[in-house]
């Protein structure tokens, strides 16, 4: 009777080797899957920031149609898209951007210079993940460029 109990106990549960094989398999899967998932999340943030820049550029163009010029630093720059400057008469009730002052995917303010560099009417960009000028990879500045 005791021999049967010992045999039953040995048959239930997992051996150390079985557990180690499962851990190794999970480790291999993690090595293969995690970099792909993380890379896509970072790419999604860059793409989302480009989309935000495009949306703000559209609002800037609408502002220009209504007022004959892009918002100036004296009018508050991008702030003029959400809050009416005193000097502007043809302003859309509720503003040109719904949801407040524009931010990038890392919750940093978008950057706007008017007039822009190299003869452009304005420069519109994000400082990237680090929120600082310059950088490489995810920290690189992301500029709006008209297609």
C-alpha positions as CSV (number, residue, x, y, z in Angstrom):
1,X,0.0,0.0,0.0
2,X,2.8,2.4,0.8
3,X,4.6,1.6,-2.5
4,X,1.4,2.6,-4.4
5,X,1.4,5.9,-2.6
6,X,5.0,6.6,-3.4
7,X,4.4,5.8,-7.1
8,X,1.3,8.1,-7.2
9,X,3.3,10.9,-5.6
10,X,6.1,10.7,-8.1
11,X,3.6,10.8,-11.1
12,X,1.9,14.0,-10.0
13,X,3.6,17.4,-10.6
14,X,6.4,18.5,-12.8
15,X,10.1,17.5,-12.8
16,X,12.8,20.1,-12.5
17,X,13.8,19.4,-16.1
18,X,10.3,20.1,-17.4
19,X,10.1,23.4,-15.6
20,X,13.5,24.4,-16.9
21,X,12.5,23.5,-20.5
22,X,9.4,25.7,-20.2
23,X,11.5,28.6,-18.7
24,X,14.0,28.3,-21.6
25,X,11.2,28.3,-24.2
26,X,9.6,31.4,-22.6
27,X,13.0,33.1,-22.5
28,X,13.5,32.4,-26.2
29,X,10.0,33.8,-27.0
30,X,10.7,36.9,-25.0
31,X,14.0,37.5,-26.8
32,X,12.2,37.2,-30.2
33,X,9.0,39.1,-29.4
34,X,9.9,41.9,-27.0
35,X,12.2,43.9,-29.3
36,X,9.5,43.8,-32.1
37,X,6.8,45.0,-29.7
38,X,9.0,47.8,-28.2
39,X,10.1,48.9,-31.6
40,X,6.6,49.2,-32.8
41,X,5.5,51.3,-29.8
42,X,8.3,53.7,-30.5
43,X,7.5,53.9,-34.2
44,X,3.8,54.5,-33.2
45,X,4.8,57.5,-31.1
46,X,6.8,59.0,-34.0
47,X,3.9,58.4,-36.4
48,X,1.5,59.9,-33.9
49,X,3.6,63.0,-33.5
50,X,3.8,63.4,-37.3
51,X,0.0,63.2,-37.4
52,X,-0.3,65.8,-34.7
53,X,2.1,68.1,-36.6
54,X,0.0,67.6,-39.7
55,X,-3.2,68.4,-37.9
56,X,-1.7,71.6,-36.4
57,X,-0.4,72.6,-39.8
58,X,-3.9,72.3,-41.1
59,X,-5.2,74.5,-38.3
60,X,-2.4,77.0,-39.1
61,X,-3.5,77.1,-42.7
62,X,-7.1,77.7,-41.7
63,X,-6.0,80.5,-39.4
64,X,-4.1,82.1,-42.3
65,X,-7.2,81.8,-44.6
66,X,-9.3,83.5,-42.0
67,X,-6.8,86.2,-40.9
68,X,-4.4,86.7,-43.9
69,X,-1.3,85.6,-42.0
70,X,0.0,82.8,-39.8
71,X,0.0,83.4,-36.0
72,X,2.9,85.6,-35.0
73,X,5.0,85.4,-31.8
74,X,3.2,88.6,-30.6
75,X,-0.1,86.8,-31.0
76,X,1.1,83.9,-28.9
77,X,2.3,81.5,-31.7
78,X,0.4,78.2,-31.4
79,X,-1.6,79.6,-28.5
80,X,-3.4,81.7,-31.1
81,X,-5.0,78.5,-32.3
82,X,-6.7,77.8,-29.0
83,X,-7.2,81.3,-27.5
84,X,-8.2,84.3,-29.5
85,X,-5.5,87.1,-29.7
86,X,-6.8,90.6,-29.1
87,X,-5.5,91.8,-32.5
88,X,-7.4,89.1,-34.5
89,X,-11.0,89.7,-35.6
90,X,-11.7,86.7,-37.8
91,X,-11.3,83.9,-35.3
92,X,-13.3,80.7,-35.3
93,X,-15.5,80.4,-32.2
94,X,-14.0,77.6,-30.0
95,X,-10.6,77.8,-31.7
96,X,-8.8,76.0,-34.5
97,X,-7.7,73.1,-32.4
98,X,-10.0,71.2,-30.2
99,X,-8.6,69.8,-27.0
100,X,-6.2,72.6,-26.1
101,X,-2.6,73.4,-26.8
102,X,-1.0,70.8,-29.0
103,X,1.5,68.3,-27.6
104,X,3.6,65.5,-29.1
105,X,3.4,61.8,-28.2
106,X,5.7,62.3,-25.3
107,X,3.5,65.1,-23.9
108,X,6.0,67.9,-24.8
109,X,4.8,71.1,-26.4
110,X,5.1,71.3,-30.2
111,X,7.5,74.0,-31.4
112,X,6.5,76.8,-33.7
113,X,8.6,79.6,-35.2
114,X,7.2,82.3,-37.5
115,X,8.7,83.3,-39.8
116,X,10.4,79.9,-40.5
117,X,13.9,79.2,-41.6
118,X,15.1,78.8,-45.2
119,X,12.3,81.1,-46.5
120,X,9.4,79.0,-45.1
121,X,6.4,80.8,-43.7
122,X,6.8,78.8,-40.4
123,X,8.7,75.9,-38.8
124,X,6.6,73.4,-36.9
125,X,8.3,70.5,-35.1
126,X,8.7,68.3,-32.0
127,X,11.9,67.9,-30.1
128,X,11.3,64.1,-30.0
129,X,11.4,61.8,-27.0
130,X,13.9,63.7,-24.9
131,X,12.2,67.1,-25.3
132,X,15.5,68.8,-26.2
133,X,16.8,70.2,-29.5
134,X,18.8,67.8,-31.7
135,X,19.4,64.2,-30.8
136,X,19.4,60.9,-32.7
137,X,16.9,58.0,-33.0
138,X,13.8,58.7,-30.9
139,X,15.4,61.8,-29.5
140,X,15.7,63.4,-33.0
141,X,13.6,66.4,-33.8
142,X,10.6,65.7,-36.0
143,X,9.7,68.4,-38.4
144,X,6.5,69.0,-40.3
145,X,7.1,69.0,-44.0
146,X,4.4,69.7,-46.6
147,X,3.9,66.8,-48.9
